[in-house]
Amino acid sequence: MVDRLLHNPDLDVAKLVETELTGDKEAGADPLAFDEQLQVLADLCRRLARALRNLLREITSEERDLVSGLLAGLDRDLADFRTPGVIDIK
């Protein structure tokens, strides 16, 4: 999506994002449905992992400490998902 925007700055960002999120799915698909959210989450995880691998090659130890702090905050948010029964809201 970013590449498409870089190559064609006249594209409407909102429409492009909507198109990317719906893709080949049925019209009217619920973007908040679990399957949709899971796909978005999986994509974010892949992007985060790639960004971390790229950063690892070129950051200083001070920059590594900053990134580590960000990841520690994320890790706290993820802890509930790794603990069975903590998020049983249904």
MDAnalysis code that builds the backbone (N, CA, C; Angstrom):
import MDAnalysis as mda
import numpy as np

u = mda.Universe.empty(270, n_residues=90, atom_resindex=np.repeat(np.arange(90), 3), trajectory=True)
u.add_TopologyAttr("name", ["N", "CA", "C"] * 90)
u.add_TopologyAttr("resid", np.arange(1, 91))
u.add_TopologyAttr("resname", ["MET", "VAL", "ASP", "ARG", "LEU", "LEU", "HIS", "ASN", "PRO", "ASP", "LEU", "ASP", "VAL", "ALA", "LYS", "LEU", "VAL", "GLU", "THR", "GLU", "LEU", "THR", "GLY", "ASP", "LYS", "GLU", "ALA", "GLY", "ALA", "ASP", "PRO", "LEU", "ALA", "PHE", "ASP", "GLU", "GLN", "LEU", "GLN", "VAL", "LEU", "ALA", "ASP", "LEU", "CYS", "ARG", "ARG", "LEU", "ALA", "ARG", "ALA", "LEU", "ARG", "ASN", "LEU", "LEU", "ARG", "GLU", "ILE", "THR", "SER", "GLU", "GLU", "ARG", "ASP", "LEU", "VAL", "SER", "GLY", "LEU", "LEU", "ALA", "GLY", "LEU", "ASP", "ARG", "ASP", "LEU", "ALA", "ASP", "PHE", "ARG", "THR", "PRO", "GLY", "VAL", "ILE", "ASP", "ILE", "LYS"])
u.atoms.positions = np.array([
    [0.819, -1.173, 0.000],
    [0.000, 0.000, 0.000],
    [0.876, 1.254, 0.000],
    [1.900, 1.272, 0.831],
    [2.794, 2.430, 0.891],
    [3.460, 2.663, -0.460],
    [3.900, 1.581, -1.084],
    [4.525, 1.712, -2.407],
    [3.565, 2.342, -3.407],
    [2.304, 1.919, -3.368],
    [1.319, 2.485, -4.297],
    [1.156, 3.977, -4.054],
    [1.147, 4.394, -2.787],
    [1.014, 5.816, -2.477],
    [2.251, 6.603, -2.897],
    [3.424, 6.010, -2.716],
    [4.653, 6.698, -3.101],
    [4.733, 6.890, -4.608],
    [4.275, 5.887, -5.355],
    [4.339, 5.961, -6.811],
    [3.224, 6.806, -7.405],
    [2.132, 6.967, -6.655],
    [1.007, 7.759, -7.158],
    [0.448, 8.610, -6.025],
    [1.030, 9.781, -5.780],
    [0.609, 10.633, -4.669],
    [-0.812, 11.177, -4.802],
    [-1.431, 11.025, -5.964],
    [-2.793, 11.508, -6.163],
    [-3.854, 10.541, -5.637],
    [-3.433, 9.338, -5.231],
    [-4.392, 8.366, -4.705],
    [-5.010, 8.884, -3.412],
    [-6.267, 8.562, -3.201],
    [-6.970, 8.920, -1.975],
    [-6.605, 7.886, -0.914],
    [-5.928, 8.332, 0.131],
    [-5.431, 7.424, 1.167],
    [-6.578, 6.661, 1.824],
    [-7.639, 7.343, 2.181],
    [-8.769, 6.691, 2.857],
    [-9.373, 5.595, 1.987],
    [-9.557, 5.888, 0.706],
    [-10.131, 4.882, -0.193],
    [-9.178, 3.700, -0.377],
    [-7.882, 3.988, -0.465],
    [-6.910, 2.921, -0.642],
    [-6.876, 2.013, 0.586],
    [-6.899, 2.607, 1.773],
    [-6.899, 1.815, 3.000],
    [-8.154, 0.958, 3.062],
    [-9.297, 1.544, 2.743],
    [-10.552, 0.788, 2.755],
    [-10.490, -0.374, 1.771],
    [-9.953, -0.120, 0.586],
    [-9.814, -1.165, -0.431],
    [-8.890, -2.271, 0.055],
    [-7.772, -1.882, 0.657],
    [-6.816, -2.873, 1.155],
    [-7.425, -3.712, 2.267],
    [-8.202, -3.085, 3.152],
    [-8.799, -3.816, 4.264],
    [-9.884, -4.766, 3.802],
    [-10.649, -4.375, 2.773],
    [-11.720, -5.240, 2.309],
    [-11.232, -6.234, 1.271],
    [-10.242, -5.851, 0.473],
    [-9.653, -6.758, -0.517],
    [-10.694, -7.445, -1.362],
    [-10.588, -8.766, -1.441],
    [-11.520, -9.566, -2.239],
    [-12.714, -10.032, -1.422],
    [-12.858, -9.546, -0.226],
    [-13.921, -10.011, 0.652],
    [-15.267, -9.480, 0.171],
    [-16.320, -10.090, 0.696],
    [-17.668, -9.669, 0.340],
    [-17.883, -8.205, 0.687],
    [-18.679, -7.530, -0.113],
    [-19.040, -6.154, 0.213],
    [-19.837, -6.182, 1.508],
    [-19.559, -5.259, 2.376],
    [-20.265, -5.193, 3.641],
    [-19.674, -6.082, 4.717],
    [-18.521, -6.687, 4.470],
    [-17.888, -7.519, 5.492],
    [-17.572, -6.647, 6.693],
    [-17.778, -7.173, 7.875],
    [-17.585, -6.425, 9.114],
    [-16.098, -6.312, 9.426],
    [-15.532, -5.083, 9.361],
    [-14.094, -4.924, 9.624],
    [-13.724, -5.211, 11.072],
    [-14.720, -5.295, 11.953],
    [-14.444, -5.598, 13.358],
    [-14.645, -7.072, 13.687],
    [-15.007, -7.877, 12.700],
    [-15.167, -9.312, 12.922],
    [-13.816, -9.912, 13.319],
    [-13.862, -10.964, 14.118],
    [-12.637, -11.572, 14.629],
    [-11.673, -11.946, 13.513],
    [-12.161, -12.579, 12.457],
    [-11.281, -13.004, 11.358],
    [-10.582, -11.807, 10.715],
    [-11.318, -10.709, 10.560],
    [-10.732, -9.512, 9.970],
    [-9.653, -8.936, 10.889],
    [-9.967, -8.845, 12.168],
    [-9.009, -8.307, 13.127],
    [-7.777, -9.205, 13.236],
    [-7.980, -10.505, 13.154],
    [-6.862, -11.441, 13.228],
    [-5.924, -11.261, 12.042],
    [-6.474, -11.042, 10.859],
    [-5.638, -10.815, 9.678],
    [-4.842, -9.526, 9.816],
    [-5.482, -8.478, 10.334],
    [-4.789, -7.206, 10.532],
    [-3.684, -7.381, 11.567],
    [-3.978, -8.083, 12.651],
    [-2.986, -8.327, 13.697],
    [-1.810, -9.143, 13.163],
    [-2.080, -10.166, 12.371],
    [-1.009, -10.977, 11.795],
    [-0.116, -10.127, 10.897],
    [-0.722, -9.240, 10.119],
    [0.053, -8.350, 9.251],
    [0.912, -7.408, 10.089],
    [0.360, -6.850, 11.154],
    [1.127, -5.972, 12.031],
    [2.305, -6.707, 12.671],
    [2.080, -7.945, 13.073],
    [3.164, -8.741, 13.668],
    [4.294, -8.977, 12.674],
    [3.932, -9.312, 11.443],
    [4.954, -9.509, 10.404],
    [5.740, -8.222, 10.166],
    [5.028, -7.091, 10.125],
    [5.695, -5.808, 9.892],
    [6.604, -5.437, 11.060],
    [6.137, -5.674, 12.278],
    [6.949, -5.374, 13.460],
    [8.200, -6.243, 13.479],
    [8.046, -7.522, 13.201],
    [9.201, -8.423, 13.189],
    [10.218, -7.991, 12.134],
    [9.741, -7.618, 10.955],
    [10.639, -7.165, 9.881],
    [11.339, -5.870, 10.287],
    [10.599, -4.937, 10.867],
    [11.192, -3.662, 11.290],
    [12.251, -3.886, 12.366],
    [11.992, -4.794, 13.291],
    [12.969, -5.079, 14.343],
    [14.227, -5.720, 13.769],
    [14.053, -6.636, 12.825],
    [15.230, -7.251, 12.192],
    [16.062, -6.198, 11.473],
    [15.391, -5.289, 10.778],
    [16.106, -4.227, 10.064],
    [16.813, -3.288, 11.034],
    [16.159, -2.922, 12.116],
    [16.767, -2.039, 13.110],
    [17.988, -2.674, 13.765],
    [17.896, -3.940, 14.041],
    [18.947, -4.647, 14.758],
    [20.303, -4.493, 14.082],
    [20.296, -4.377, 12.777],
    [21.542, -4.280, 12.007],
    [22.230, -2.931, 12.157],
    [21.477, -1.886, 12.536],
    [22.062, -0.561, 12.417],
    [21.890, 0.360, 13.619],
    [21.376, -0.115, 14.739],
    [21.158, 0.801, 15.859],
    [22.288, 0.715, 16.883],
    [22.444, 1.813, 17.611],
    [23.445, 1.873, 18.681],
    [22.854, 1.237, 19.939],
    [23.682, 1.029, 20.938],
    [23.180, 0.434, 22.179],
    [22.190, 1.384, 22.869],
    [22.397, 2.684, 22.736],
    [21.457, 3.650, 23.315],
    [20.101, 3.572, 22.608],
    [20.139, 3.470, 21.288],
    [18.899, 3.327, 20.519],
    [18.222, 1.992, 20.831],
    [19.031, 0.969, 21.044],
    [18.486, -0.344, 21.398],
    [17.720, -0.260, 22.717],
    [18.241, 0.527, 23.682],
    [17.557, 0.699, 24.962],
    [16.197, 1.373, 24.772],
    [16.124, 2.355, 23.870],
    [14.850, 3.020, 23.590],
    [13.838, 2.040, 22.988],
    [14.291, 1.274, 22.020],
    [13.411, 0.283, 21.385],
    [12.979, -0.758, 22.411],
    [13.904, -1.168, 23.254],
    [13.594, -2.152, 24.289],
    [12.505, -1.635, 25.229],
    [12.567, -0.342, 25.566],
    [11.535, 0.246, 26.412],
    [10.168, 0.228, 25.751],
    [10.151, 0.530, 24.452],
    [8.881, 0.467, 23.716],
    [8.318, -0.945, 23.709],
    [9.184, -1.894, 23.476],
    [8.744, -3.291, 23.417],
    [8.299, -3.798, 24.787],
    [8.915, -3.285, 25.863],
    [8.503, -3.679, 27.218],
    [7.067, -3.225, 27.470],
    [6.729, -2.025, 27.003],
    [5.353, -1.550, 27.141],
    [4.384, -2.424, 26.369],
    [4.762, -2.805, 25.171],
    [3.934, -3.697, 24.367],
    [3.818, -5.064, 25.036],
    [4.910, -5.534, 25.599],
    [4.911, -6.832, 26.260],
    [3.922, -6.856, 27.432],
    [3.832, -5.756, 28.165],
    [2.859, -5.687, 29.269],
    [1.439, -5.822, 28.734],
    [1.172, -5.179, 27.600],
    [-0.163, -5.271, 27.006],
    [-0.464, -6.673, 26.485],
    [0.559, -7.372, 26.045],
    [0.373, -8.715, 25.494],
    [0.290, -9.800, 26.571],
    [0.716, -9.486, 27.779],
    [0.794, -10.489, 28.842],
    [-0.554, -11.170, 29.085],
    [-1.642, -10.417, 29.027],
    [-2.962, -11.005, 29.269],
    [-3.311, -12.074, 28.246],
    [-2.825, -11.922, 27.015],
    [-3.121, -12.914, 25.983],
    [-2.340, -14.206, 26.202],
    [-1.235, -14.116, 26.911],
    [-0.429, -15.305, 27.172],
    [-0.841, -16.012, 28.455],
    [-1.726, -15.392, 29.237],
    [-2.172, -15.984, 30.478],
    [-3.596, -16.509, 30.275],
    [-3.767, -17.833, 30.245],
    [-5.099, -18.415, 30.002],
    [-6.133, -17.942, 31.030],
    [-7.311, -17.614, 30.541],
    [-8.413, -17.250, 31.409],
    [-8.464, -15.802, 31.844],
    [-7.447, -15.029, 31.567],
    [-7.437, -13.630, 32.016],
    [-8.456, -12.810, 31.236],
    [-8.542, -13.036, 29.933],
    [-9.477, -12.261, 29.104],
    [-10.638, -13.170, 28.684],
    [-11.496, -13.467, 29.607],
    [-12.647, -14.307, 29.309],
    [-13.885, -13.464, 29.523],
    [-14.099, -12.483, 28.632],
    [-15.141, -11.482, 28.787],
    [-16.517, -11.988, 28.339],
    [-16.564, -12.917, 27.414],
    [-17.831, -13.376, 26.826],
    [-18.820, -13.830, 27.830],
])
